[in-house]
Amino acid sequence: MTQSEGVPRSLPLTDLSEDERSFRELVSDFAEKEVRPHVRRMDEEAKMPKDLVEACFGLGLMGIEIPEAHGGAGATFFMSVLAVEQLARVDASVAVLVDVQNTLVNNALLRYATDDQKRRYFPRLAAREVGAYALSEAGSGSDAFALACRATDRGDHYELTGRKLWITNAAEAEVFIVMATLDPAKGYKGITSFLVEKSFPGFAVGKKEDKLGIRASSTCELVLEGCKVPRENVLGEPGKGYKIAIETLNEGRIGIGAQMVGVAQGAFELGLQYAQERQQFGKPIAEFQAVQFLLAELAMKIEAARLMTYNAARLRDAGASFVKEAAMAKLFASRTAEEVTSKVVEIYGGNGFSREYPVEKFFRDQKVGQIYEGTSNMQLMVIAKQLLGRL
Ligand SMILES: Cc1cc2nc3c(=O)[nH]c(=O)nc-3n(C[C@H](O)[C@H](O)[C@H](O)COP(=O)(O)OP(=O)(O)OC[C@H]3O[C@@H](n4cnc5c(N)ncnc54)[C@H](O)[C@@H]3O)c2cc1C
């Protein structure tokens, strides 16, 4: 920290350390060279290429916060946010692959796994195995703790039976954090988290969703039929799964904020470029004040969304309270992404409406930001609860 007459000068929120700057450049370079050329095909085929997933592992993007002793990068949560933002600037599907792995799966293990579980799972998650996070069900979305997936204690193991819906990364994943209830009569106090492997008997990945956006990101149903989970694979304490869900989602939201900032930025850059190239009435449309003012408004909102997201991530890394800021960041960034991508479609005119051009995909990809990891109404509820001191 620089000092001036003995008074520490606060650093700007967006000031990056040397490590952060070079990491951001590394990810941005990767996104441009290794992701961008495949984006359109991935969207059309609704497929995440295996070699791209491997490349994410190769670059260390799948174990950002995993300690170096377990094969990870031993970096900060803020680094994950930088990675997700840079990837989403090019492709929101690759961004959410990396986001779920780091901000939900690895994060839950960092907080709650036993040393033995960390030894067993971290090296795999850092080097080669995708993880997924399974809370939602057909009958329980916003009301997440009304889940019906049942866990039965069988002594040396638990048996899980039920279905999970909307599970990101499910097609690629080897390891799943699955929330199930030991006793529905206990309400949220029955919910328990389990580390479930794809190879466990009674576990299957079901139907894949055909989606509006983030089409290359797999979203599938999970089918558990008497799925045998060893006792040592309970994550945290039995009956405390709700705590794991709340805490990881509080942090995960910052990652979605970063994804939305990236989506907005990616679309905005295209709009800025196009406005300077497209000629109407004998001059580039960027010469019209209405277009200039629009670009200025959008840039301002992206800046605000980025500041909110970075601040929430920095608060989390500093061990300060961040729940309200995280919910605000996700809510604001997802609204910003909706506005920016919609306006960029307009800047492109008819071309914006055509699949020949890249902006309609940004418009489709952003919508999920207002739905997953808590809908916009759920974010408003979190913010209001914090304001009213109702924790
Ligand atoms: C692409 C995608 C990927 C996903 N990935 C995952 C994943 O990896 N893991 C996982 O567990 N889940 C995942 N989800 C599920 C996601 O978290 C849920 O869809 C989300 O929580 C909303 O639940 P729902 O779809 O049941 O909507 P509902 O809860 O039925 O909500 C419908 C509408 O009602 C509103 N509403 C509901 N209750 C209230 C209330 N009390 N007050 C005001 N408004 C209310 C909501 O805001 C929303 O607008 C994913 C979803 C999608 C679309």
The ligand as a Gaussian input file, in Angstrom:
#p B3LYP/6-31G(d) Opt

LIG

0 1
 C      -29.893000     -23.041000     -16.966000
 C      -30.155000     -23.351000     -15.540000
 C      -29.160000     -23.932000     -14.780000
 C      -29.393000     -24.263000     -13.435000
 N      -28.409000     -24.885000     -12.704000
 C      -28.686000     -25.345000     -11.459000
 C      -27.731000     -26.129000     -10.730000
 O      -26.602000     -26.365000     -11.187000
 N      -28.080000     -26.622000      -9.523000
 C      -29.302000     -26.393000      -8.970000
 O      -29.546000     -26.879000      -7.871000
 N      -30.230000     -25.643000      -9.624000
 C      -29.955000     -25.116000     -10.852000
 N      -30.894000     -24.376000     -11.538000
 C      -32.202000     -24.157000     -10.943000
 C      -32.436000     -22.735000     -10.508000
 O      -31.684000     -22.443000      -9.370000
 C      -33.943000     -22.546000     -10.318000
 O      -34.538000     -22.583000     -11.601000
 C      -34.257000     -21.253000      -9.604000
 O      -33.868000     -21.314000      -8.267000
 C      -35.748000     -20.908000      -9.690000
 O      -36.529000     -21.993000      -9.311000
 P      -37.758000     -22.449000     -10.230000
 O      -37.258000     -22.644000     -11.595000
 O      -38.413000     -23.608000      -9.570000
 O      -38.727000     -21.226000     -10.237000
 P      -39.887000     -20.892000      -9.120000
 O      -39.304000     -21.001000      -7.750000
 O      -41.089000     -21.710000      -9.440000
 O      -40.152000     -19.386000      -9.441000
 C      -41.035000     -18.950000     -10.469000
 C      -41.276000     -17.448000     -10.291000
 O      -41.941000     -17.209000      -9.029000
 C      -41.212000     -16.261000      -8.287000
 N      -41.336000     -16.596000      -6.854000
 C      -41.246000     -17.816000      -6.255000
 N      -41.404000     -17.699000      -4.940000
 C      -41.565000     -16.373000      -4.670000
 C      -41.766000     -15.610000      -3.484000
 N      -41.806000     -16.179000      -2.284000
 N      -41.911000     -14.269000      -3.603000
 C      -41.854000     -13.669000      -4.804000
 N      -41.658000     -14.338000      -5.974000
 C      -41.535000     -15.666000      -5.900000
 C      -39.760000     -16.382000      -8.763000
 O      -39.020000     -15.196000      -8.509000
 C      -39.966000     -16.656000     -10.243000
 O      -40.113000     -15.455000     -10.956000
 C      -30.653000     -23.986000     -12.867000
 C      -31.657000     -23.373000     -13.626000
 C      -31.417000     -23.056000     -14.943000
 C      -32.508000     -22.415000     -15.750000

